[in-house]
Amino acid sequence: MNQTQTRKRIRGAGVTALLLVFCMLSFSGCDKKSPKIEAHLTYDSTSDVLLDEERGIAYAFASVSYEPAYVGDAYADWESTVLYQVKGFSPKQLLTEEWTGVGGLLYNRENPLPSLEALHPDEIYVCTSGMATSCILQIDDAKVVSDAVYYLQNGENVPLPEDGEMTLSMKFLSDDYEGIYYNVLYIERGEGDERQVFLYDRGEKKCAEIPYAVFDGWMYGGDDELAGELSTGETLSEGGELVMSFD
């Protein structure tokens, strides 16, 4: 499938399916009246983990870059917070808060989550960011995905631009870890030959400038039509991060 075909599919009928996926994240597996709880967790402030003492499991808090792709049934609770299974993973390995665009993952401390590079992602969902999540593009070219990972991992850590003219969410996914996304921010500023592109990993506090040629042809299909449709006019700052909360 070529780039134009992929772009049309996602922006056409395919976007409906992706939107349904994100709607399912908010509502699946959440029996508000009487969730079935199999484990009661306690917080260990010394190690900053949640303990399932009955099963001998310590759950650590994952980086904010990780997101659940599919939320399953309620499994555990901690005080007033219900935690859910993540489809594709044993609850002894991974749990998640109820996910409504913001949330957090907990992983078995003995089985850390893979880094973005170790995830071996093969696709990227490009989504609008904000209170509602809508995916408008799917990048499934292996070289584009690997180049994006390479430049983010190996590029110089530069200051987070505060004058970005467009901010999007790039969700990296892998066939090897179908239940999770690795989410980084795509930031763009300038036009034409002056255009600059940055990727920001919130969990690693890493911002790297990405050669525009990596995404050229995918983001706009050779013109600036998509840029006008997606521009949010919002700027970013360190203080604007979304962080995990159990309040």
N, C-alpha and C positions, 0 to 999 in steps of 0.2 A: 504493500500500500504506500503510495507516495504522500508527500507532505500535504498537498492540497486536498487529497481525498480524506486524510485523517482530520484535517482542520474542519472540513465541511461536516464530517460525521459527528464530531464533538459539538460543533456549534448548531447542528441540526437536531436530528432525533436522538443522537447519542447523549446529548446534554441532559435529557430527561432521565435517562438511566443513572447518570452520575448524581444528579440532584436527589434521586430517590435513595441512593446509597447514603448520602449525608443526612437525609431525613430519618433514615433507619437508625443512624447513630444516636439520634436524640431520643427515640422512643422505643427501640427494641429492647426486650428483656427487662423492662422496668415496670413491675407490678407495684404500683404506688401504694395499694391498700395492704397487701400482705406478701412482701417479697420473701421468698424462701431463702433463709440464711443458713449456711452450713458451717461457717467459721466466724468466730468473734476475735477480732484482732486488738492488740494492745500496743501502745506506743512506747518504744524504748528510746528515751532522749539521749542516752549515752552514745548509742550507735546510729541514731536518727533513722530507725526502721520501724515497721509495723510487724509485730510478732504473731504468728499462729502457733501458740505454745503447744496445742494438742498435736499438731503435725510436725512440729520442729522446723518451721519455715520462717525466715526473716525476709520481709519484702522491703526493698529499697526504693526510693523515689527516683523515677526516670527523669532524664533531661526533658525540658519543655519542648524539645525538637521532635519528640516521639508522640504520635497520635494513634488511637485505635482506628482501624479501618472498619471493623464490625464489632458491635457491642452485643454480648449475649445475655444470659440470665444472671440475675442477682446471685451472688455467691457468699459474700462476706460483709461484715460491717465493722466499723470502728467509730465508737461513740454514736453520733447521729448520721454518719456518712455510710451509705451503701456502696459497695464495690461489686463490679460485674465481671463476668468472664469475657475474654477476648476470643472471638471465633478463630480457630486454628491453633490455639494454645491451651494447654492444660491450666486450670486455675492455680495449680501449684507452681506454675512458672510465671504467669502474668495475670494481673488484674487491672481494672480501670475504673475511674470515676464515671458517673453518668456523663456522657459527652454531648454538649450542646454548642460546639464550636470552641469551647474552652474546657480543658479537663487535664487529667494527668494519669500516667501509667505507673504501676508498681510492679517490679520484677523480683523474682527470687534472687537474692543476693549471690547465691552460688552459681547462677547462670546469667551473667550480665548481657544486656542487649548489644547487638552488633553496632559498630560505628557506621557512619554513612558509607564509607568505602567498603567495609566488610559486609554490608547489606547486599552488595552487588545489585544495585537497582537497575531495572531494565526499562522503566517507564517513568514519566513525570506527568502528574495532573497539574495543570496551571489553573489556579482558582482566584477569584476575587477574595479579598480579605475584609473582615468586618463582622458585624453582628450576624449576617447570613453568609453562608458559603456556597458559591456557585462555580462549578468547574466549566471553563469555556474552551479548554484546549487540552489535547492529549499528545504528548511527545513520546513516540515509541521508536525513535531512531537510536540504536545502541551507541553510536559514536557521539551523538549530541549529549546523551545522558552521561556517558563516561567522561566526556570533556568537561561538562559542568561540575561533576564530582572532583575531577583532577584539579581544576583551577580553584575551586573552593578550598580543597584540602591543602594545596601547595602554594597558593598565591599569598602575597604579603598581606598581613592583617592591617587593614586601613581603617581610619575612623568611619563610623557609621554616618552616611550622608544625611544631613538634616533638611536638605532642599530637594529631596526626591520628588519628581513630578508624577510618578506612577509606582504604586506598590501592589504587588501580587504575592500570592502564596504558591510555592512550588512543592508539591507533595511527591517525594520519591517513593517508588514502590518496587517490590521484588517478588518474583514467583517463589523465592525461598522463604519469604516472611510475609505471607499474604494478609495476615491480620493486623499489620501496622503500617503506618506511613512515617517517613522522616521528612519533616516540614521545615523548609527554609524560606526566607523572604527574598523576593526578587524586587530590586529597586532600580529605577531608571530615571535618568535626568538628561536634559539636552536634546538636541535634534540633529539629524543628518550626520555629518562627519564629527560633530561634537557630542554625539550621544554616548553616554556611559552607562554601563550595566554593572550592578553589584549583587552578590548573593550574601545574605546574612544568616548565619547559624546562631539562633538565640541561645541554645543550650551551651555551645562552645564559646560564645561571645566572639565569634570570628566573622569578620566582614572582608570579602575579597572582591576586587574588581575582575569582571569576566570579560574577555574579548567579545565585542558585540557579534562578531561573526559566528560565535557558537550558536546563538539563537536566531540569527537573521534568517528569514525565510519561513521560520516557524511562528514567530510571534506576530508577524504582520503579513506574511505571504507576499512580501515584496513591496508593500505600501504601508502607509500610516493609518489605515482604516481602523485596525484594532486598537491602536494607541488612543484614538479619540474615544472609542467606546469604553475603554477600561480605565482611563485616567481618573484617579480619585481626588486629586488635589490635596491629599493629606501628606504630612511629613512624618518622619519617624524620629524617635528619640529613645535612649536607653530606658527612660522612665515610663515609656509606653508599653513595656512588655506585659504579656499575659503570663502570669505565674500560677503554679499549682496552689490550690487553697483547700483546706478542709474546714473552713469556718461553718 
